[in-house]
Amino acid sequence: MSTAVFTDSRFDAHTWHGHVECAERLIAIRHAITQAGLWSAVQQITPQPVDETLLETIHSAQLLRLIRQLSSYGGGQFDADTYVTADSWDLARLAVGAAVGATAYVLDRPGHKAFALVRPPGHHATPGRAMGFCLLNNIAAAARYAIDTSGLERVAIVDFDVHHGNGTQDIFYDEPRVLFCSTHAAHFYPGTGIAGEAGSRATAHGATLNVPLPYGSGDKTYAAVFDQLIAPALRRFQPQLILASAGYDAHWRDPLGPMTLSVTGYNRITQTLIDLARELCDGRLAFVLEGGYDLDALGACVVAALRLLLGQNPGHDPLGGVTSPEPDVSELINNLRASHPLLADK
């Protein structure tokens, strides 16, 4: 089974001097893949910009017009975190196209995997607002494509970025065909994603699963959460496709995140999703890059993930882990197992 990588060096043109979400992120990933000798093992596919018609299914016409307009003026900022360059409108559409292309790839080839290595990231982009480094919601567009174009009835998005994917949640909060699961630092940017946010009670109650974790959560905590919450929820939902918002800013070296995951801990998350995809949906699994701002950790995590997606040993963790004790999340796990519609006994 092959693994495809959807990426393009053109993404480097979306960069802002001094900003942590910069061209060097993908440059570091490409360098790490080269050093690992993995380019020959994956299928490299150049993405195509998405048609604006698909964007209109997840974003307001006003937001699309604002991004296009600001880009045509040579760039600017939506807020202190979120910038636009002269190339950003085209590249944001290209990032969405990569996520959609990765999704189409795995849908057409059961058992195959894909990773969209894109910028700008997307999971904070709401229907009407660009925020949190994100302009367009890449993974939401991919899920919408899978439902509306490919006719799937159940798609799961698992977001393991350190920040809550508020944009993805907002887009699908009323949509029972998309299960959105998010593990993230509690009370961290953007301040959303409490455990009680479980989907619209009118139409999609239970189609959102938020797991807000205390600062300092690491390998053991994430393993317990995926084993006791994410995996059972996916098994109950029975997705026909799993999409992963792959954020590597929960690594202990990340300058923005307060968590302590190691490359080894991320490997366990990746392998869990691979195993669940094989069990539930003929192996259909696509990763879409989100955060990760320590360049060495980002490159190491992506290389290890690609090895696992290829069915290879991920190799040793070049950065090691931390030995500090992790917080006790047993009460959080027990409360979600007792209260969430996909986890509670019926």
N, C-alpha and C positions, 0 to 999 in steps of 0.2 A: 504494500500500500504506500502511495506516495504522499508527500506533504508539500504543499505549494506555499510560497511566500509572495504576497502581493505588496510591492513597495516601489518607490521611485525616488531617485536623488533630487527630483524637482521639489520635493517637500522641503528641502533645505532653504528654499527661497522665502519660506514663511519663518522669519526670525526677527527678533527685536533686541537691539543691543542691551546687554545686561539682564535680560529676562531669563529665568530659569528654564522656561519651556522654549528651547532654542534648537537651532539646526544641529548642534553638537550631539544631541540625544540620538538621532538616527545615525549620525556619522559614527558614534561610538558603537552602536549596535552592528552596523555593517562591518566595522573593523573587528569586532569580537567574532562575528560569523566567519570572516576571512581567516583570522588566526586559528579558529577551531577547524578549518577545512570543511565547512559545512555547505558552502555554496554548491558544490558539485552533487551533494546528496539531496538537495531540495529542488523543486521546480520553480524557477523564478518567472513570475508573470507580471508584466507591466499593466497597472490598472488603467481604466478609462474613466473619465469624469462621469458622474451620474447625471441622468436626465433630470431636469428641474421638476418634472411632474412628480417624481417620487418624493422629492424634498417637500413639496406642497402637502403631502399626506402626513407629515410630522411637524412641520414648522409653518408659522403664519407667513402670509405674503409680505407683511410689513418687515419681519425679521430678514427675510431673504433680500428684500429691497435695500435694507440698511447695510447689510454686509457688502452687497454688490456696489452700492453707492460709495461707501467708505473706501473700499478697495480702489474704485475708479478715481478717487481723489488723491490716491497715492498712499493711503493708510491713515491710521489713527487708533484711538482706544475707545472701547465700549465702557471700560472701567479700569481701575488700577491694575487689575490682573490680566485683562483680555485685550489683546491688540490685533490690528489688521494691517497688513502691508499691501502694497500694490498688487501682489500676486496671490493674496490670501483667498479671494473669492474662488479663483480657479483651483487653488490647491485644496481648499475645503471640500469642493465638489469632487476632486480627485481622491481625497481621503474617504469620502463616502463611497465613491466608486470602488475603492479597494475593499472596503468592508462588504459591499454587496457582491463584488466579484468572488471574494473568499467564500461567501455563503452559497452562491450559485455553484461554485466548484465542488463543495462537499455534498450538496444536494444531488448533483449529477453523478457523483462517484461515491456511493456508500462505502464507508470504511476509510476513506481518504480524509486527510486533515488539511487545514490551511491556517496561516497566520498573516493578518494584515498589519504590516508595520507602517504606521501612518502618523502624520502630524498635519494639522493640529488635532489634539484629542477631542473627544466628543461627549462624554457622558454627563457633563453639566449643562449642556445646551438644552434649554426647555423649548416648548413650542414657540414661545415668543421672545426669548432672551438668549443672547450670547453671554457666557460668563465662565469664570473658573478656567481660563485658558482655552475654552471650547467655543467654536463658532457654529458648527452643524453637528447633529448627533449621529455619529457614524454607525454605531451598533443598533440604534433604534431604526435607522433606515434599512439596515440589513434584515432586522426582524420583520419590518413592514413588508419588505420585498418577499420574504419567505411566506408570509401569510397571503398577501394580495396577489402576487405574481405566480408563486409556486403552489399556492393552494393548501399550505399546511394548516392544520387545525390547532396545533399546540407547539409553541416555541418557548424555550427557556433561555433566559439571559442570566448568567452568573457573573456578578461584578465583585472582584476582589481587590479593587483599588482601595487605598487607605481612606479616600474621600467617598462620601455617599454619592451615588449616581442619581442626583435629584432630577436631572433632565430626563433620563430614561424612565424613571418612575413616573414623572408627570405625564409623559407621552402615553404611557400604557396603564395608568392607574384605573381606567374604566374598561380595560380590554381583557376579557377573560381568557383569550387565546394566548396571551403572553405572560409567562411567569417570570417576574423579576426578583432575583435574590441578590442581596447585597451584604457583604461583610465590610465593616468600616469602623474607623475610630469614632467613638461616641462623643457628641458635643463638639465635633471638629467641623471644619469648613465642609459644606455650606450650612451646617446646623440642622439639616433634615435627616430623615431616616430613623426615627424612633421605632421601637418594636411594635407599637400600636398601629403604625401605618401599614395596613395589610391589604389595600385595594379597596375600591369603591364598594360599599355595602349594597348598593343597588344593582351593580352589574358584575363586579369582579372581586368579591370578597375572598381573600385567600390567594389571589394572584400576585401579591407582593409579599415578600419575606425579607424583613430587615433584621440584621443581627448587629446592633451597635456594640462595639467592644471597648473595654477600658484600655487606656494608654498602657503600653508595655506588653500587650498581647503578642505572642510569638508563635513558634513552631507547634508547641503542645496545644495552645489554645485554639489555633486555627484548625489543627487536625481534629480536635474534639468537635468543633463547630461543624466542620464538613461531614464528619462521620455521623453526628447525632441530629443535625438540623438540615443541612443542604442536601445530602444524599437522600434521606427519607422524603423530603419535600419533592425532589425530582422524581423519585419512584412513584409517589402518589399522583403527580401531575402527568407522568408518562409523555414527555416531550418527543416530538419527531425530529427535533434539531436542538443542539445546545450551542449557544454563543457565549463567549467569555469576554467580558471587559477586563483585559489583562493589565492591571495597574501594578507596578513594581515599587511603589512608593511606601509600602509597608515594610520594606527591607530596613534592617537596623541601621544601615549607613545613610539612609535617605535624609537630606537636609530639611525636608518639609514634613515628614511623617513621624508620629510618636510611637510607632510599633517596633517590634524586634524580630520580625521574620528573617530567616536566612535563605540563601539559595536552596538549601536542602528543604526548608519548610515550604517554599514555593514549589519545589519539585513534587512534594506530596500532594499539593492542591492540583497541580497539572495532571498527575497520574490518576487522582480520584476522578477528575472530569473525563479523562480518557476512558477509564473503566466504566463510568456511568454511561457515556455515549455508546460504548460497545454493548452494554447491557440493554439500553433503552431505545436507541434510535439508529441501529445499524452503523454505529461509529461516527455519525455525522456531528462534527465538532469543528468550530472555527473560532480562533482567537483574534481579537482586535486590540491593538495597543492603546493603553490609556496613559497613566502617569508613570513616574520613575525618574528621579532627578539626580541621583548619584550615578555618574557615567559608568564606573566600573561595575557597580551592582546591577545596573540596568543591562549592560552587555552580558554579564554572567548569567543573569536570570533568563534572558531571551535565548541564549545559546543552549542552556540546560533544557528549557521548554521545547525548543526545536528538536533536540535529541530525543526527548521523550515522545514527541509527536511522530518522529521517524521510527519509533520502536527501539531506540538505542538506549544504552546506559547513559544517564545524564552526566556521569563523571563526578569528580570530587568537587566539593564546594571551595572555590579558590579564596573566599573571603571569610569563611568560618562563621561562627555564631556567637551569641552572647550567653553568659551563664547566670544572669540575674533572674530571680524568681519571677514567674508570671502571675498575673492576677487570677483569682478564682472566679470562673464564669459559670459555675454549676447552677447558680440560681437563675441566671439569664437563660441558660439552656432549658432548665426544668420549666420555667414560666412559658417559654415559647412552645415547648412540647405540649404543655397543658392547654394553651389558649389559641394557637394558630390553627386555622381551619385545615391546612394540609398536614398538620402534625398531630392534632388532638384526635383521640379515639372517637369514632363515630358510632 
